[in-house]
Amino acid sequence: MYEHKSHPLAPLNVYYRRVFKNLTLAISIILICLIIGILGYHYTAKIGWLDSLHNSSMILSGMGPVATVETVGGKWFSSFYALFSGVVFITNIGVIIAPIAHRFFHKFHLEEK
């Protein structure tokens, strides 16, 4: 975890390392979820690879579906993937913002003393 509010502010190199680590984690989560979406759309909705990538990317980013899903399995997958993607999107924002918000509030509390 990060330093306690009673500890001094972390040096910039530590802060940059934290930001990089969290960005790497967020990108990894997005890639894994994108692969799940691509495979799910391809195998359950019988959509081609490129269209599966396009549809997964659009749903994962919150833009909405592009390709029409005709199969029952594809519709089930699409429903759950959309809910899953919403949670992943919100979680990733938290992962990315965490070190920035921590440093901001830590600095704010240091000035209070």
Secondary structure, 3 states (H helix, E strand, C coil): CCCCCCCCCCCHHHHHHHHHHHHHHHHHHHHHHHHHHHHHHHHHCCCCHHHHHHHHHHHHCCCCCCCCCCCHHHHHHHHHHHHHHHHHHHHHHHHHHHHHHHHHHHHHHHHHC
